[in-house]
């Protein structure tokens, strides 16, 4: 049983980690139920907080526990965890996986300033899941005064994704003060002590190897024990410079400083678009405040994070919807315990958002205004952008989508397992566009005849149809 102070520290630690961006140092995804905050501002409540409350891990009290030395109760007098040096910078080697996509051979820099309550990771990493030789550039700045801001892409091609939160900043290495000794190893020719910590409620395992000088040589983290968010990260730190990195080292990226949310696409027309969504009752069958994808875009989801057992029992609906092509920045839309909510400021939620499939396509600005014919397109349909009945989408109308009609709904298990979609996905990896998987997908929706690759319709009572026009 945890001491009350230790329990509150765990809570502070997990709360801060759960708000971190999905791709970088902490190794698991943030699912924002409320609106995303502007860089340096705060956001609304999150689904993780409700879950933490259910587990008796609420409220959040301690903003930064990295400087606290908490000896773990031990009859054999186990050593206390190390204290990470307060200010330093280093070269960074990064490998990880996100949404079941491996990212390898990342190279960049890491900046750490515990006294200033901030850190930064910047690196370029290989992503060969869709396109061989594909490189992704990522920049994450987190701090007490700026929230947690991820930039995907460089300079004018960068897209800012703020993950500001309504909790105090918590240090990246805060968990080390709760760790236990796990031996020693050699990293890059240097001996360091291994410390590990496991949080079973969330399947979070963290391990760090710290030198006698208080500088970490490597850190490994994995999150998730099955389901949607299975992720892991490996970070190796080398070529250290001890001291304050300085304020200039933490200046916001160009995208976060000048183009968040991203400006809409310029070419405006209204098109009838085919889009797909994997879902399950009791969620109503509707598009408002939902994320979807075109054939390749939804395939990029299903072939990666959407292929687990929790998804095979769901349904997939093919929609047609009238959309203005002045796409805005993609918004994450999630269930918050009472309904679906898209996160973002009003300017972002005034338009249908678009990005490349799983953020892995070749198009600039994460695919917002490009055809995305390699990894497909994924869309967000904010309820605030929906037109009233009879109104044509467009800038003059002040709305960007309408007339959503569910064409067909089928069981995910039919297309994934019975029609061999997952096997086709595995053969398509590294060869975008996923042509074989796309053929299976289109055949499943084209007919209900199994001899032609079709899947039967789900009865309307089972799919709880609600048509929005």
HUFENLIN-V597377 format. One record per pair of residues at least 4 apart in sequence whose C-alpha atoms are under 6 Angstrom apart, sorted by the first residue. I is the first residue (numbers start at 0). GAP is how many residues later the second one is. Records with the same first field share a line. If there is no record, write none. Layout:
# HUFENLIN-V597377
I=GAP, GAP
This chain:
# HUFENLIN-V597377
1=5
10=4, 46, 49
11=48, 50
13=4
15=154
17=12
18=11
20=9
21=6, 7, 8
26=204, 205, 206
27=195, 203
31=14
32=13, 14, 301, 303
33=10, 11, 12, 309
34=8, 308, 309
35=7, 307, 308
36=4, 5, 6, 127
38=107, 123
39=105, 106, 107
41=122, 123, 124
42=122, 123
46=289
47=4
51=5
52=4, 5
62=105, 106, 107
63=106, 107
64=109
65=105, 107, 108
68=108
69=107
70=9
73=4
80=96
83=130, 131
84=129, 130
85=28
86=25, 26, 156, 157
87=24, 153, 154, 155
88=21, 22, 23, 151, 152
89=19, 20, 147, 148, 149, 150
90=17, 18, 146, 147, 148
91=15, 16, 17, 18, 144, 145
92=13, 14, 142, 143
93=12, 140, 141
94=8, 9, 10, 11, 138, 139
95=6, 7, 136, 137, 138
96=4, 5, 6, 134, 135
97=133
98=206
99=204, 205
102=23, 24
103=21, 22
104=20
105=18, 19
106=16, 17
107=14, 15
108=13
109=10, 11
110=8, 9
111=7
112=5, 6
116=26, 27
117=24, 25
118=23
119=20, 21
120=18, 19
121=16, 17
122=14, 15
123=12, 13
124=10, 11
125=8, 9
126=7, 8
127=4, 5, 6, 302
128=300, 301
129=300, 301, 302
130=299, 301
131=298
136=16
137=13, 14
138=11, 12
139=9, 10
140=7, 8
141=5, 6
142=4
143=25
146=17
147=14, 15, 16
148=12, 13, 14
149=10, 11
150=8, 9
151=6, 7
152=4, 5
153=4
154=99
156=207, 208
157=97, 207
158=96, 206
159=95, 96
178=16, 17, 18
179=15, 16
180=14
181=12, 13
182=11
183=8, 9, 10
184=6, 7
185=4, 5
191=17, 18, 19
192=16, 17
193=14, 15
194=12, 13
195=10, 11
196=8, 9
197=6, 7
198=4, 5
202=20, 21, 22
203=18, 19
204=16, 17
205=14, 15
206=12, 13
207=10, 11
208=7, 8, 9
209=4, 5, 6, 7
210=4
216=19, 20
217=17, 18, 19
218=15, 16
219=13, 14
220=11, 12
221=9, 10
222=7, 8
223=5, 6
227=77
251=5
253=4
254=4
255=4
260=87
261=67
263=62, 63, 64
264=61, 62, 104
267=57, 58
268=55, 56
269=53, 54
270=51, 52
271=49, 50
272=47, 48
273=45, 46
274=18, 19, 43, 44
275=16, 17, 41, 42, 43
276=15, 39, 40
277=37, 38
278=35, 36
279=34, 35
284=180, 181
287=93, 94, 95
288=44, 51, 52, 53, 92, 93, 94
289=43, 90, 91
290=88, 89
291=86, 87
292=4, 5, 84, 85, 86
293=4, 83
295=79, 80
296=60, 79, 80, 81
298=4
299=57
300=4, 5
301=4, 5
302=4, 122
305=5
311=100, 101
313=98
314=95, 96, 97
315=93, 94, 96
316=91, 92
317=88, 89, 90
318=86, 87, 88
319=84, 85
320=82, 83
321=79, 80, 81
322=77, 78
323=69, 70, 76
326=25, 26
327=23, 24, 25
328=24
329=23, 24, 25, 50
330=12, 49
331=10, 11
332=8, 9
333=6, 7
334=4, 5
343=4
348=33
349=34, 35
350=34, 49
351=28, 29
352=26, 27
353=14, 24, 25
354=11, 12, 13, 22, 23
355=5, 10, 11, 16, 20, 21
356=18, 19, 20, 21
358=7
360=14
362=4, 7
371=4, 5
373=58, 59
374=58
384=14, 15
385=13, 15, 16
386=4, 12, 14, 15
392=6, 7, 8
393=5, 6
402=66
403=64, 65
404=62
408=48, 49
409=47, 48
411=4
412=4
413=4
414=4, 6
415=4, 5, 6
420=16
423=12, 13
424=12
427=6
441=4
442=10, 11
443=9, 10, 11
446=7
447=6, 7, 8
448=5
449=4
459=4, 5
